[in-house]
Amino acid sequence: MARITLACGQQLIHQDDQTPLLRSLEHHGHYSECRSGYCGACKTNLAKGKVRYLTTPMAYLKPGQILPCCCVPDGDIELA
């Protein structure tokens, strides 16, 4: 279980370390069609913490960016 803090201050709980972060974000109104780490449509900036990838992302990521469609929080995180 990990606490996710969004840039707006909203906090979410991600409960399953085998379910992509995007699922928790979608349950709170954030949406992306991407599910494979290929298109990069769900790129998000990670302000604090670490994530672990369930599958290797194929989209290009700049330092500090993550793909919620194919990663899980590795502890509490903050998204920018």
C-alpha positions as CSV (number, residue, x, y, z in Angstrom):
1,M,0.0,0.0,0.0
2,A,1.3,3.4,-1.0
3,R,0.0,7.0,-0.6
4,I,0.0,9.1,-3.8
5,T,-0.1,12.8,-3.4
6,L,-1.1,14.8,-6.5
7,A,0.1,18.3,-7.4
8,C,-3.3,19.7,-6.3
9,G,-2.8,18.2,-2.8
10,Q,-5.3,15.4,-3.2
11,Q,-4.1,12.1,-1.7
12,L,-5.0,8.6,-3.0
13,I,-4.1,5.1,-1.8
14,H,-2.7,2.6,-4.1
15,Q,-3.3,-0.9,-2.6
16,D,-1.9,-3.5,-5.1
17,D,1.7,-3.7,-6.1
18,Q,0.8,-5.7,-9.2
19,T,-1.8,-3.2,-10.5
20,P,-0.5,-0.3,-12.5
21,L,-0.7,3.1,-10.9
22,L,-2.9,4.4,-13.7
23,R,-5.8,2.3,-12.3
24,S,-5.7,4.2,-9.0
25,L,-5.6,7.5,-10.8
26,E,-8.6,6.5,-13.0
27,H,-10.7,5.7,-10.0
28,H,-10.3,9.3,-9.0
29,G,-11.1,10.9,-12.4
30,H,-7.7,10.8,-14.2
31,Y,-7.8,9.0,-17.5
32,S,-5.6,7.7,-20.2
33,E,-6.2,5.2,-23.0
34,C,-2.6,3.9,-22.9
35,R,-2.1,0.5,-21.3
36,S,1.2,-0.7,-22.7
37,G,3.9,1.9,-22.0
38,Y,4.2,2.5,-25.7
39,C,2.5,5.8,-26.6
40,G,3.5,7.9,-23.6
41,A,0.1,9.6,-23.4
42,C,0.0,9.1,-19.6
43,K,3.5,10.6,-18.9
44,T,3.5,12.1,-15.5
45,N,6.2,13.9,-13.5
46,L,7.3,12.2,-10.3
47,A,8.1,14.9,-7.7
48,K,9.1,12.5,-4.8
49,G,9.5,8.8,-4.3
50,K,10.2,5.9,-6.5
51,V,8.2,3.6,-8.8
52,R,8.8,0.0,-10.0
53,Y,7.9,-0.9,-13.6
54,L,5.8,-4.0,-14.2
55,T,6.8,-4.0,-17.9
56,T,9.6,-2.0,-19.5
57,P,8.3,1.3,-20.9
58,M,8.8,1.8,-24.6
59,A,8.0,5.5,-24.7
60,Y,10.8,8.0,-24.3
61,L,10.9,9.4,-20.8
62,K,12.9,12.4,-19.6
63,P,14.4,12.3,-16.1
64,G,11.7,12.6,-13.5
65,Q,8.9,11.3,-15.8
66,I,7.0,8.0,-15.2
67,L,4.4,6.1,-17.1
68,P,1.5,5.2,-14.7
69,C,0.1,2.7,-17.2
70,C,2.9,0.2,-16.4
71,C,4.4,1.1,-13.0
72,V,3.5,0.8,-9.4
73,P,4.6,3.0,-6.5
74,D,7.6,1.7,-4.5
75,G,6.4,3.4,-1.3
76,D,4.7,6.8,-1.0
77,I,5.1,9.1,-4.0
78,E,4.2,12.6,-5.0
79,L,3.2,13.5,-8.6
80,A,3.8,16.9,-10.1
